[in-house]
């Protein structure tokens, strides 16, 4: 048994992501990463070992960091590994 604590909307997003290519959901489009949800999805996907989604979230964070920091999200939950991976994408000119 595992226990995952996340917002119901984030859980729903993750379920849609997992089922996006199944036969039953072939017409469903991939859920969208947004500044207001990407941090929670990043943390949850890393916990669940969803490596490709983690990478998508990291790339999204790099491209949209200004919009992300403008949201009321709590970034204190990002672990050092994820933070380093995001930070490594920035140069001193981009900061």
N, C-alpha and C positions, 0 to 999 in steps of 0.2 A: 504494500500500500504506500502511496505517496499522497501528500497533501500540498496543494498549491493554493496560495492566497492571492487572488487578483480580482480586480473589478469585474463585474459581470459583463460589461461592454468589451473589456479586453479579452475575456474568455471567449465571448462570442466571435470577436475578430479572429482569434487564434483558430477556432473551430472552422470558420469560413476559409481561412488560409489553408488548413490541412485538407479540407474537403474540396478545394477549388478544382482539382483535376480528376475527381472521381466520376464514374459513369453517371451517377445520380445527379451530380451537380455540374455537368459539363458546360451548361449555359451560364453558370454563375461566374461573375468576374472576380478577380482577385481583390480582396479588401484593400483600402488605400491607407498608406502611412500618412499621418498628419502631424504637425508640430505638437498638438495636444495629446497624441497617443503614442508616439514613437518611443518615448523613454520607458513607459510601462511595457510596451511590446518587446523592447530590447531586453529588459530585465527578465521578463517571463520567458522569452524564447531562449535566452542563455541558460536559465534554470532547467528548461525542458530539453536542452541539447539540440535545438533546432538551428544548426550551424548556418545554413543558407539564409535563413531569416535574420539571424544575428548580423550577418554580413550586410544584408540589405538595409537593416536599421542603422548600422554604423555609417554606411555610405550616405543614407538619408540625413543623418545627423551632421555629417560633414558639409553637405550641400545646403542645409537649412538651419544651421545653428542659430542665426540671428532670430529667426521666427520661433525656434524652440525655447530660447532663453526668455522670450517675451511672454511665454505662457506661464501659468501658475503651477507648473509641474515641479515636483521635488526631485532634484537630481542627486541628492545625497545617497540614494540607494544604488547608484551605479558603482560597481566594484572596480578595483584598481586596474584589473586586466582590461575591462571594457573601456574605461576612461583612457588608458594608455593607447589602446587601438584607435580610438577617436582622435586623440591628441596627435598621434603620429601622422595623421593625414593633413595636418595644418603646417604651414611654414610660417616663419616670422613675418612675412609679407601679408599673409592672410589674416593674421591675428590683429 
